[in-house]
């Protein structure tokens, strides 16, 4: 999912901002402690008030609504903290884009959006911090999904076979463009950012001199695809993070990219083939592939939250 597709609720309505202990005023109670951040009663009640604006048919009972809102606030805080530990951040340009998108969804200007937030007690600076945190959380989730949601051709074959045995008709999906590529990933955390940049440039030199890209991937890549020579299989638009996708779209068959920086680190990408998935069979396979990918994405997101809860101190102060 791209930054501009973040739900407006995540940016504005839920008030997913947390404060350090030093920021808490004695007049404001504590709803929960999540890692090294707290969720104040004021933040919690603001989020509950916003959730109540949902149509009655979409709202759970009051007790369930409060429990769900608090759980969302805790999860968001844990994910944001995990992202910051990994050195992830949102640029000012990304924040600008997300705020502009939120304003457009509400059919108001950005200035009107800031004014509306101010009426709810949220300053422009606070709204931008909140938006940046939402973007960081999204990047953490993207990492988990992209690292665990790849779908092999064998998985597609098995799913199609099961559908046939059960008499389930698979609808034909659209005919998107697909790419077959390999990549080499050098992770770039804060402590090794310079070394990672130097390393990927040295690897690129070897690729330009004709060394087999798959061998380079097996030797150097820090991605799970390294054992397969960096092969990512076939993937379509919207399945990779924007920087990676943009680089792939600019390559010609057989060409190796310049180093590409994403939230995962530095990549070298080799484009091997491009195709239009146009036949009925290929479209059905793409439908199945998207379905399996969605399932894996949901599982990856759930696993991420379980790991964060297991490894982080969480104390709920309200019932």
Secondary structure, 3 states (H helix, E strand, C coil): CCHHHCCHHHHHHCCCCCECHHHCCCCCCEEEEECCEEEEHHHHHHHHHHHCCCCHHHCCCHHHHHHHHHHHHHHHHHHHHHHHHCCCCCCHHHHHHHHHHHHHHCCCCHHHHHHHHHHCCCCHHHHHHHHHHHHHHHHHHHHHHHHHCCCCHHHHHHHHHHHHHCCCCCCCCCCCEEEEEEEEEECCCHHHHHHHHHHHHHHHHHHHCCCCHHHHHHHHCCCCCHHHCCEEEEEECCCCCHHHHHHHHHCCCCCECCCEEECCEEEEEEEEEEEECCCHHHHHHHHHHHHHHHHHHHHHHHHHHHHHHHHCCEEECCC
